[in-house]
Amino acid sequence: MAAENWVFTVTAQTPTNIAVIKYWGKRDEDLILPINDSISVTLDPDHLCTTTSVAVSPDFTHDRMWLNGKEVSLSGGRYQNCLRELRSRASDVEDEKKGIKITKKDWEKLHVHVVSYNNFPTAAGLASSAAGLACLVFSLAKLMNVKEDHSRLSAIARQGSGSACRSLYGGFVKWIMGKEENGSDSIAVQLTDEKHWDDLVIIIAVVSSKQKETSSTSGMRDTVETSMLVEHRAKEVVPKRIIQMEEAIKNRDFPAFARLTCADSNQFHAVCLDTLPPIFYMNDTSHRIISYVEKWNRFEGTPQVAYTFDAGPNAVLISHNRKAAAQLLQRLLFFFPPQSDTDLSSYVIGDKTILQDAGIQDMKDIEALSPPPEIKETNTPAQKYKGDVSYFICTRPGRGPVVLTDESRSLINPETGLPK
Ligand code: DP6
């Protein structure tokens, strides 16, 4: 190490992902090894991502982390496992200009600071741990000059949070459950990049909920201990679905993709219901969204939209293309109009061009929306549920992690090594 007191930093941005074939259940709690393969789509980091800056300095006395402005402890087993795995793979780092020289051995004694921000509200329950853990591992791997490919890094991120391993890639990603006891083959691989199927549009309905949800970690533990259905799912259903889903993605076969995505989300929630005590992640609003989508898809004769729900009530709706997305947004805004005091620009966020495609510029346009034809036809009264959705995020499939080289994007003060 050079004698000078320096601070060396790296900043990275990592996307979040949503599973279309769900991971639910571990066969090893410490290593985080799943009972089945899973497949996800990475969401555009412009709308949903974590940015993390990491720093190392001989002045740092212990490992520290700040998440969304608050200091959090890094002492948890999962963080410690990731840090240990990364330190053991660290290599020499040299920056002559700054007078920095770190040898492989130095990393055992050096401490790191981690500063992380999500560009979306953590409270919204949108897989923030996946992006967060993936970003922690990715940025530290760059800082420590870990010379391993993304799949090997995914096996480290997996030990932070299972779903995080799928955030190491853009596009469609498969987490292979693996067979080895030590987890070395439980890794994520990219199926296709984000350009392969770029006409998909994703709308997330952030559903208002006051209920405290069961965490994924404890929920899936209870499921494995008590549900008989989950065994059938992992052994009989998912293996076949994975093959079919890979095929649907490869061929951009939307009807097959939608059928599999919806069926898998529904089975995941069925397995939650089969758990003792039963877990209810979806609420009435979630169920209503499913019914509307099912009704519309049936009316059109071919699926326009796929829905999927994780460990919470939020709906992730994947539409075939922009036209279907605009029609979907019209329907969503018809059934779930904003509260009168909400401003449209905070009610529909992310890619607002979908709002233009839907012909909606202001609240008056929402009020003027007529009931969708599939509702008129069945003669069901078109009830509206104002306030049941907090807001919508329009996004699309996105890219994997990147290093941000522009130093102004760093979250760490390069002089002090503390959050800016
Ligand atoms: C429903 O990855 O949050 O989102 O591995 O215990 O950290 P841990 O769980 P986590 O579980 C995610 C479950 C899910 C489905 C999925 O993302 O595949």
Residues whose N, C-alpha, C, O or C-beta is under 5 A from the ligand:
A	BS01	DP6	A19 I21 K22 Y23 S38 G160 S161 G162 S163 A164 S216 T217 D310 A311
